[in-house]
Amino acid sequence: MANRMTIEESTLEDWAPGYVLEGEGGVSQGLFIDCASSYAPEEFSGFDFLSVLSFDLADGIGTEAVSTVMSGGDTVYASSTNLYVATQRWTDWAVLDEETAIEEAETISTHIHQFDIGGSGGAEYLASGSVDGFLLNQFAMSEYDGHLRVASTDDPSWSWWVSENRPSVSRVDVLARDGRRLRVVGSVGGLGQGERIFAVRFIGPIGYIVTFRQTDPLYTVDLSDPENPRVVGELKILGYSAYLHPIGDGLLLGIGQDADERGWTLGTQVSVFDVSDLANPIRIHQFTLEDSYSQVEWDHRAFLYWAPKRMAVMPVSWWNYDDQSDYWDYFAGAFVLSVGSGGIRPLATLEHEVEVPGIPEDELRFWGPWAILRSLVVGDTLFTVSEGGLLGSDLDTFETTSWIGFRLPDYGTEPITY
């Protein structure tokens, strides 16, 4: 009764999201949305509010241009003219009986909301639609020639009882806007029976899909006819690629894990695929670092490809223990590789050594080097960044040209610069 009374006495301000804006003129607050720029999709997408705020950086942050749709938001992708936000379909499990709950789990889907960002007046909500399954990440969506392509896996990963009864399968859907709806106009399914998507890359009218459970099928999908997408080629190899990157000349670079016939991972794997013949994709080069992993597998921002030198930079880590020598072999740094049709060749390994005053050098090995998080090229210098500092390396020789150590607040050390 108390809850019912609270709801009956509530006002719009109690439900709608608000804002607090701090600026030179003081502090202001109010409702973040208004009815004129708020929408509810035709298909229920949850009780959350998804708002897109647009502002001119030269004028500062304001709340004048806000577009809102009643939905959650998990995955964001943007083209030059449209912003897409995807969220898994909302279900109130508490109100479902057991039979209905199982049916809901077997029909997992993802809602997608489109906003126009091509105008000068701020983002504007356009339409909503849905596809079966769930999305891996933002690379699972891509806009081309007025159509949105979406790769998804129809398998609720948390529902093991569903997976036993119905094998997972992946698909690519093509959507087009029809009024306030994003409608599926073309589909191709049946990708990776019993597997799920590990990597996606759309390049122009072509899609590249990697699924994995024990082997790694790399599918090439022709999307040039939006209403009739089709799988053109398939390559099956051990292991998987978790990130795909085009490197020109019909070549695709894959970074992931090598694996054995059982699907057990063996270490970081870098592959060069020749996809110039879509019907016959082949792996022409492979490079493996045993018992290691790379942050690129789950964070593409950790990867750098420098086209002028056909050079790839990626963080790599491993931690191995030799019980006979009682020695820990630990590496957390970056591998610099030359990649292309001629092969995969290591050029350098870069590390950010830990320097903590007062700690004996033989004990620093237990601290290990700082894990490298990002890399970039400025002029003739390759910079790598870790929590420990910023390292500059000559782009040709990879010799150290500069180092700025960051302050370590936990230990009170000063930055180390030379």
Residue pairs with C-beta under 8 A, 6 or more apart in sequence:
12 31
13 31
16 31
16 32
16 33
16 49
17 31
17 32
17 33
17 49
17 51
18 29
18 30
18 31
18 32
19 29
19 30
19 31
19 32
19 63
20 27
20 28
20 29
21 27
21 28
21 29
21 61
21 62
21 63
23 60
23 61
30 63
32 49
32 51
32 63
32 66
32 68
33 49
33 51
33 66
33 68
34 66
37 66
37 67
37 68
37 124
37 125
38 49
38 68
38 69
38 70
39 67
39 68
39 69
39 70
39 125
39 180
40 69
40 70
41 69
41 70
41 71
41 111
41 113
41 128
41 180
42 128
42 180
42 181
43 111
43 128
43 130
44 90
45 69
45 70
45 71
45 72
45 87
45 89
45 90
45 111
45 113
45 128
46 70
46 71
46 72
46 87
46 90
47 70
47 90
48 70
48 71
48 72
48 73
49 68
49 69
49 70
49 71
50 68
50 69
50 70
50 71
50 72
50 73
50 85
50 87
50 113
51 66
51 67
51 68
52 66
52 67
52 68
52 83
52 85
52 115
52 117
52 123
52 125
53 63
53 65
53 66
53 123
54 65
54 66
54 67
54 117
54 121
54 122
54 123
55 61
55 62
55 64
55 65
55 122
64 122
65 121
65 122
65 123
66 122
67 115
67 122
67 123
67 124
67 125
68 125
69 113
69 125
69 128
71 85
71 87
71 111
71 113
71 128
72 87
72 88
72 90
73 85
73 86
73 87
73 113
74 85
74 86
74 87
74 88
74 135
75 85
75 86
75 87
75 135
75 137
75 138
75 140
75 141
76 83
76 84
76 85
76 86
76 138
77 83
77 84
77 86
77 138
77 141
77 142
77 143
78 84
78 117
79 143
80 118
81 116
81 117
81 118
81 143
82 114
82 115
82 116
82 117
82 118
82 126
82 143
83 114
83 115
83 116
83 117
83 123
84 112
84 113
84 114
84 115
84 141
84 143
84 148
85 112
85 113
85 115
86 110
86 111
86 112
86 113
86 135
86 141
86 150
87 110
87 111
87 113
88 108
88 109
88 110
88 111
88 134
89 108
89 109
89 110
89 111
89 130
91 104
93 101
93 104
96 104
102 161
102 162
105 156
105 159
105 162
106 156
106 159
106 162
106 166
107 132
108 132
108 133
108 134
108 154
108 155
108 156
109 130
109 131
109 132
109 133
110 130
110 131
110 132
110 133
110 134
110 135
110 150
110 152
111 128
111 129
111 130
112 128
112 129
112 130
112 131
112 141
112 148
112 150
112 175
112 182
113 125
113 127
113 128
114 125
114 126
114 127
114 128
114 129
114 148
114 177
114 182
115 123
115 124
115 125
115 126
116 123
116 124
116 125
116 126
117 123
126 177
126 180
127 177
127 178
127 179
127 180
127 181
127 182
128 180
128 181
128 182
129 175
129 181
129 182
129 183
129 184
130 182
131 150
131 152
131 171
131 173
131 175
131 184
132 152
132 154
132 171
132 173
133 152
133 153
133 154
133 155
133 170
133 171
134 152
134 153
134 155
134 156
134 157
135 141
135 150
135 151
135 152
136 151
136 153
136 197
136 198
136 199
136 200
137 200
139 199
139 200
139 201
139 202
139 244
139 300
140 150
140 151
140 152
140 197
140 200
141 148
141 149
141 150
142 148
142 149
142 202
142 207
143 149
144 202
144 204
144 205
144 223
145 205
145 226
146 176
147 174
147 175
147 176
147 185
147 226
148 174
148 175
148 176
148 182
149 172
149 173
149 174
149 175
149 202
149 207
149 223
149 229
150 172
150 173
150 174
150 175
151 170
151 171
151 172
151 197
151 200
151 207
151 209
152 170
152 171
152 172
152 173
152 197
153 168
153 169
153 170
153 192
153 196
153 197
153 211
154 168
154 169
154 170
154 171
155 162
155 163
155 166
155 167
155 168
155 169
155 196
156 162
157 196
167 193
167 194
168 192
168 193
168 194
168 195
168 196
169 189
169 190
169 191
169 192
169 193
169 194
170 189
170 191
170 192
170 195
170 196
170 197
170 209
170 211
171 187
171 188
171 189
171 190
171 191
172 187
172 188
172 189
172 191
172 207
172 209
172 221
172 223
172 229
173 184
173 186
173 187
174 184
174 185
174 186
174 187
174 223
174 226
174 227
174 229
175 182
175 183
175 184
175 185
176 182
176 183
176 185
176 226
177 183
185 226
185 227
186 225
186 226
186 227
186 228
186 229
187 229
188 221
188 229
188 230
188 231
190 231
191 197
191 209
191 211
191 217
191 219
191 231
192 209
192 211
192 212
192 213
192 217
192 219
194 213
195 211
195 212
195 213
195 217
196 211
196 212
196 213
197 209
197 210
197 211
198 210
198 211
198 212
198 216
198 240
198 241
198 242
198 256
199 208
199 209
199 210
199 240
199 241
199 242
199 243
199 244
199 254
199 256
200 207
200 208
200 209
200 210
200 244
201 207
201 208
201 244
201 245
201 246
201 252
202 208
202 223
203 246
205 222
205 223
205 224
206 220
206 221
206 222
206 223
206 275
206 278
207 219
207 220
207 221
207 223
207 229
208 218
208 219
208 220
208 221
208 244
208 252
208 275
209 218
209 219
209 221
210 216
210 217
210 218
210 219
210 240
210 241
210 242
210 244
210 254
210 256
211 217
211 219
212 239
212 240
212 259
212 263
213 263
214 259
214 261
214 262
214 263
215 236
215 237
215 238
215 263
216 236
216 237
216 238
216 239
216 240
216 241
216 256
216 259
217 234
217 235
217 236
218 234
218 235
218 236
218 237
218 241
218 254
218 273
218 281
219 231
219 233
219 234
220 231
220 232
220 233
220 234
220 275
220 278
220 279
220 281
221 229
221 230
221 231
221 232
222 229
222 230
222 231
222 232
222 278
223 229
232 278
232 279
233 277
233 278
233 279
233 280
233 281
234 281
235 273
235 281
235 282
235 283
237 271
237 283
238 258
238 259
238 260
238 261
239 256
239 257
239 258
239 259
239 265
239 266
239 269
240 256
240 257
240 259
241 254
241 255
241 256
241 269
241 271
242 255
242 256
242 257
242 296
242 297
242 298
243 254
243 255
243 256
243 296
243 297
243 300
243 303
244 252
244 253
244 254
245 252
245 253
245 254
245 255
245 303
245 305
245 312
246 252
246 253
247 253
247 272
247 305
247 307
247 310
247 312
247 339
247 340
248 307
249 276
249 340
249 341
250 274
250 275
250 276
251 272
251 273
251 274
251 275
251 276
251 340
251 341
252 272
252 273
252 275
253 270
253 271
253 272
253 273
253 305
253 312
253 339
254 269
254 270
254 271
254 272
254 273
255 268
255 269
255 270
255 271
255 294
255 296
255 297
255 303
255 314
256 268
256 269
256 271
256 297
257 265
257 266
257 267
257 268
257 269
257 293
257 297
258 265
258 266
258 267
258 268
258 269
258 286
258 288
259 265
259 266
260 266
266 288
266 290
266 291
267 288
267 289
267 290
267 291
267 292
267 293
267 318
268 288
268 289
268 292
268 293
268 294
268 316
269 286
269 287
269 288
270 286
270 287
270 288
270 312
270 314
270 337
270 339
270 344
271 283
271 285
271 286
271 287
272 283
272 284
272 285
272 286
272 339
272 340
272 341
272 343
272 344
273 281
273 282
273 283
273 284
274 281
274 282
274 283
274 284
274 341
275 281
284 341
285 339
285 343
285 344
286 344
287 337
287 344
287 346
289 316
289 318
289 335
290 318
291 318
291 320
292 316
292 317
292 318
292 331
293 316
293 317
293 318
294 302
294 314
294 315
294 316
294 317
295 302
295 314
295 315
295 317
295 371
295 373
296 302
296 303
296 314
296 315
301 374
302 314
302 315
302 373
302 374
303 312
303 313
303 314
304 312
304 313
304 314
304 374
304 375
304 376
304 377
305 311
305 312
305 313
305 339
306 312
306 313
306 377
306 382
309 338
309 395
310 338
310 339
310 340
311 336
311 337
311 338
311 339
311 347
312 336
312 337
312 338
312 339
313 334
313 335
313 336
313 337
313 375
313 382
313 384
314 334
314 335
314 337
315 332
315 333
315 334
315 371
315 372
315 373
316 331
316 332
316 333
316 334
316 335
317 331
317 332
317 333
317 371
318 329
318 330
318 331
319 328
319 329
319 330
319 331
319 368
320 328
320 329
320 330
321 327
321 328
321 329
322 328
322 329
328 365
328 366
330 365
330 368
330 369
331 349
331 351
331 368
331 369
332 351
332 368
332 369
332 370
332 371
332 372
333 349
333 350
333 351
333 352
333 369
333 371
333 372
334 349
334 350
334 351
334 372
334 375
334 384
335 346
335 348
335 349
336 346
336 347
336 348
336 349
336 350
336 382
336 398
337 344
337 345
337 346
337 347
338 344
338 345
338 346
338 347
347 398
348 393
348 398
350 372
350 384
350 391
350 393
350 398
351 369
351 372
352 369
352 370
352 372
352 384
352 386
352 388
352 389
352 391
353 364
353 369
353 370
354 364
354 367
354 368
354 369
354 370
354 388
355 364
355 405
355 413
355 416
356 364
356 367
356 408
356 411
356 413
357 413
359 367
369 386
369 388
370 386
370 387
370 388
370 389
371 386
371 387
372 384
372 385
372 386
373 385
373 386
373 387
374 384
374 385
375 382
375 383
375 384
375 385
376 382
376 383
377 383
377 395
380 394
380 395
380 396
381 392
381 393
381 394
381 395
381 401
381 402
382 392
382 393
382 394
382 395
382 398
383 390
383 391
383 392
383 393
384 390
384 391
384 393
385 391
387 406
388 405
388 406
388 408
389 403
389 404
389 405
389 406
389 415
389 416
390 402
390 403
390 404
390 406
391 400
391 402
391 403
392 400
392 401
392 402
392 403
393 399
393 400
393 401
394 401
402 418
403 416
403 417
403 418
404 415
404 417
405 413
405 415
405 416
405 417
406 415
407 413
407 414
407 415
